[in-house]
Amino acid sequence: MLLISYSVSPWHDIPLTLGDGVFNFIVEIPKESKAKMETWEDPSQANAEVEGAFGDNDPVDVVEIGEAQRKIGEILKLILSMMLMMLRSISRVHYTAIRDWFRDYKIPDGKPANRFGLGDKPVIQISLDYALKIIHETNESWAKLVKRSVDAGDLSLF
């Protein structure tokens, strides 16, 4: 038996889409943990729709609301419209708890609370088309980084 071992980069080797509206989702922060890995968004690029919003090396956060604790780096299939429908069906209490967690989770590390864009609108009010636009814009930002058409700063690309 021949055994071949190789490394896979979650940033460079896993395609964004699988076709038919299905995306790859890589678990960044497993449920009930603080383990974390970062992705990249161009810090020099401003969002014209949100005043003062620039790339922060963390373009898209996805919350998998389920009972299983996933492993960091685990790859899941994501159908964005299903995710948005699930968020529409959660109670206001659950939505508030999720939103508060995203606002406050960096505070124990001495960092300020996160701020939300789009006039502080809840995620459930953002259209599917707008969500897809953000996903594709951040993927284009990553592609520019990999092609070295923007400065990587202190980031290690490989």
VENZIVEN-V656718 format. One record per backbone hydrogen bond with DSSP energy under -1.0 kcal/mol. NH is the residue of the N-H (numbers start at 1). CO is the residue of the C=O. E is the energy in kcal/mol with one decimal. If there is no record, write none. Layout:
# VENZIVEN-V656718
nh = {NH/NH}
co = {CO/CO}
e = {E/E}
This chain:
# VENZIVEN-V656718
nh = {13/18/22/23/24/25/27/33/45/47/50/53/55/55/57/66/73/74/76/78/83/84/85/86/87/88/89/95/96/97/98/99/100/101/102/103/104/105/107/109/110/111/114/121/125/126/131/132/133/134/135/136/137/138/139/140/141/142/143/144/145/146/147/148/149/155}
co = {9/22/19/78/16/76/74/30/42/53/47/50/42/45/41/64/27/71/25/23/79/80/81/82/83/84/85/91/92/93/94/95/96/97/98/99/100/101/104/106/107/106/103/118/122/123/127/128/129/130/131/132/133/134/135/136/137/138/139/140/141/142/143/145/144/152}
e = {-2.5/-3.2/-1.7/-3.3/-2.5/-2.9/-2.7/-1.2/-1.5/-2.8/-1.3/-2.0/-1.0/-1.3/-1.1/-1.1/-3.0/-2.4/-3.3/-2.9/-1.8/-2.4/-2.0/-2.5/-2.3/-2.0/-1.2/-2.7/-2.8/-2.1/-2.4/-2.8/-2.9/-2.0/-2.2/-2.1/-2.4/-2.1/-1.7/-1.2/-2.4/-1.7/-2.7/-1.3/-2.2/-1.9/-2.3/-2.6/-2.1/-2.2/-2.2/-2.5/-2.5/-2.5/-1.9/-2.1/-2.0/-2.0/-2.3/-2.1/-1.7/-2.6/-2.1/-1.4/-2.6/-2.1}
